[in-house]
Amino acid sequence: MKNTVDIEIVVPNQTRYLSMIGKIGENVVRELDRFKGDREALAHHLNVVLTEAMVNAIKHANAADPSKEILIRISVSDREICIKVYDSGQGFDLTSVPDPSFEADQLGEKGRGIFIIRSLMDSVEYKKADGGNVLEMKKSLG
């Protein structure tokens, strides 16, 4: 018996779908059978990373082009949750994104989403895939 859940969602490149996608992430966590940790904290974290990843794809990768779409894949196994967010942009070097400055006079948005995603997930990769790019985020359930 296969004990994984695979969800694939395609949404228009519009911010109006952020809340819906975040709630899907929350609901996935709430349905986990064997997770013994803080379910509500993990649900909130998935909402945040999905929202941040989508904002980056909409604003930066897809240049706010409403004719483009974003593909999200969520896979859940006994051991981990893997979220993949696909975009059709030029791509960038994830390792070159500095942590945002937390100086009061320099607090900007550049790099903040990636910093948050890295803080909440166990592994984060961004690479070329399927004619575009994929942001792959993993969280251990162990």
N, C-alpha and C positions, 0 to 999 in steps of 0.2 A: 504494500500500500504506500503510495506516494504521500509524503507528509509535508509538502510545500504548497505555498500559495503564490500564484503569479498573477499580478494585476497589470494591465496595460491600459493607459489612458492617453488619448490625444485631445488636446484642447487648442483653441485658437490662441494666437500670440497676443492675449489681452489680459490686463491685470484683474479684470472682473472675475476671473476664475481662480484667483489665489486662495480665497477662503474655502472654496469647494475642495480644492486639491489638499489643502492643509487638513481639512476635516476627514478626508479619506485616510490620510496618514494616521490621524488619531484613532479612527475606528479600527484600522488594521491592528494597532497595538492592543486595543481593548478586547479584541477577539483572540489573542494569543493564548493557546492552551497551557503551555508549560512555563511561561515566564514568571519568575518568582520575585523580580525586582519591583521597583516603584512604577507601576503601570501608568499612572497619571503623569509623572514626570517624563517618562519615555514618550507618551502620547503627545505631550506639549513639545518636546524636542523634535519629533518627526514633523509636526505642524510647522515649526520654525524653519527647519532645514529645507523642507519642500517649498515653502514660501520664498525663502531667500534664493534658492536655486532657480525657481521660476522667474523671480524678479530679474536676476542676472541674465537669464536666457532672453527674456522679453526686451530688456533695456539695452544690453550690450551685444549679445550674440545675434539676435534677430532684428536689431536696430528699430524696435517698436513697429515693425512692419506687420499690419493686421492681416495680410494675406498669408503669413507664415503660421506654422503650427509648432507646438511643443509636444514631444512624446515623453511620457513618464512611465517607467517600469518599476514596479515594486515587487520584490521577491522575498518571501519569508520562509526560512527553513527552521529546523529545531535550534540551530546554532546562531543564525544571524538574520538581520534585515539588510537587504541590498536595494538601494534606490538609484536608478539611473535616469538622468534628465538629459534628453537629446536636443541639440540645437543645430541650426544650419549656418552659424556664423563662421568667422575667420579663425576663431580659436585663440588661445593665449597660453602662456607658460604659467601654470599654477604656482610653481615654485618662485616665480618672480614677483608675486603679489605680496607686498610687505604687510605686516600687521598694521592696522590703522593707528594713527597717533591719538593718544588719549589726552593730549594736552588740551586744556580748555579753549585756547585760542586757535587750535589747529584741528579740532574735531571735525573730520570730514566723513563722507560716506565711502570714499574709495577704499576698497579692500575690507570693509566692515562685514559684508555678507559672507565672504570666504572665511574670514576670521571666525565668525559665529559657527559656520558649518564645520570647520576644523575642530572647534572647541567641543561640539556636541556629538560628533561622530568619531568612530575608531580609526577609519581610514577614508581618505578623500583623494581621488585621482581625476584628472581631466585629460582626455586624449581624443585623437581622431577616431571617428567611427561612422560608418554608413553614410558617407558623403557629407558629413558634418562633424560634430563633436559630441562627446558624452561626459557628463559629470557623474562619476560613480562614487556613492557614499555608502559605507558599511558600518553597521552597529552590531556588536556581539550581544547575544542574548544569554550568554553563559554566566 
